[in-house]
Amino acid sequence: MITLNVFVRVKPEAREELLEIARELFDNLAKEPTFIDARINTSEDEPDLVVVYERWNETKESFIANIFPKPFYAPYLTLLDRVGINRTGYWLDERHAWDSTASLETISNKA
């Protein structure tokens, strides 16, 4: 499993347009068999910041080879080229996880 966390700086006046294109993108991504979940967040303190969190039953390499080239990424990337200020992505390995229904820590140590 891989987690991708992306921090996008966008012109504040284009934030809603980006959020709509991102929603359309994830409507398609959610249909992929290796998709687990995703969240798109905006910052209350920084109107130019959008944070995307997504988890996949993929490796970084398989995601880049199999998911990223999908044609429904094109409108999102085109919009980012037009209204984006910068974008930083982080590939994360989950080490521990909790959720509201679990009474114990989910064991996912890889260390």
C-alpha positions in Angstrom: 0.0 0.0 0.0 1.2 3.5 -0.8 -0.1 6.9 0.4 0.3 9.9 -1.7 0.1 13.3 0.0 0.1 16.3 -2.4 0.3 20.0 -1.3 -0.9 22.3 -4.1 -0.5 26.0 -4.1 -3.0 27.6 -6.4 -4.1 31.1 -7.2 -6.8 31.8 -4.6 -9.3 32.9 -7.2 -8.9 29.6 -9.0 -9.2 27.3 -5.9 -12.9 26.4 -6.5 -12.2 25.6 -10.2 -9.3 23.3 -9.1 -11.5 21.6 -6.4 -14.2 20.9 -9.1 -11.6 19.4 -11.5 -10.1 17.4 -8.6 -13.5 16.1 -7.6 -14.1 14.9 -11.2 -10.6 13.3 -11.2 -11.3 11.4 -8.0 -14.8 10.3 -9.2 -12.8 8.4 -11.9 -9.9 7.3 -9.7 -12.3 5.8 -7.2 -13.4 3.3 -9.8 -9.9 1.9 -10.1 -9.6 -1.6 -8.5 -6.5 -0.6 -6.5 -8.0 2.6 -5.1 -8.5 2.6 -1.3 -9.6 6.2 -0.4 -8.8 9.8 -0.8 -9.4 13.2 0.8 -9.2 16.7 -0.7 -8.7 19.4 1.9 -8.4 23.2 1.9 -6.6 25.2 4.4 -8.7 27.6 6.6 -5.6 29.7 7.1 -4.1 29.7 3.6 -6.6 30.2 0.8 -4.1 29.2 -1.8 -3.4 25.7 -0.2 -5.1 22.5 -1.3 -4.0 19.2 0.3 -4.8 15.9 -1.3 -4.4 12.6 0.6 -4.9 9.3 -1.3 -4.2 5.7 -0.5 -3.7 2.9 -3.0 -3.0 -0.8 -3.2 -0.1 0.1 -5.4 3.6 0.7 -5.1 5.0 4.1 -6.1 6.4 2.5 -9.3 3.1 0.8 -10.2 1.1 3.9 -9.5 3.3 6.0 -11.8 3.1 3.3 -14.5 -0.6 2.3 -14.2 -2.6 5.1 -12.6 -0.9 8.4 -13.4 -1.1 8.0 -17.2 -4.9 7.5 -17.2 -6.5 10.0 -19.6 -8.8 11.5 -16.9 -5.6 13.1 -15.3 -5.2 15.4 -18.3 -7.8 18.1 -17.4 -6.4 18.3 -13.8 -2.8 18.6 -15.0 -3.7 21.2 -17.6 -5.6 23.3 -15.0 -2.6 23.1 -12.6 -0.3 24.4 -15.3 -2.6 27.3 -15.8 -3.5 28.3 -12.2 -1.0 26.4 -10.0 1.8 28.2 -8.2 3.5 25.0 -7.1 2.9 21.4 -6.2 4.8 19.1 -3.9 4.0 15.4 -3.5 5.2 13.0 -0.9 5.1 9.2 -1.2 4.4 7.8 2.3 4.7 4.3 3.8 2.1 3.9 6.5 3.6 2.8 9.9 0.6 3.0 12.3 -3.0 3.8 11.9 -6.1 4.4 14.0 -9.7 4.9 13.2 -12.8 5.7 15.3 -14.0 2.1 15.2 -10.8 0.4 16.4 -10.0 -0.1 20.0 -6.4 -0.9 19.4 -3.7 0.4 17.1 -3.8 -1.1 13.7 -0.6 -3.0 13.3 1.1 -2.0 10.2 4.7 -1.7 11.3 7.2 -2.0 8.5 10.2 -0.9 10.5 
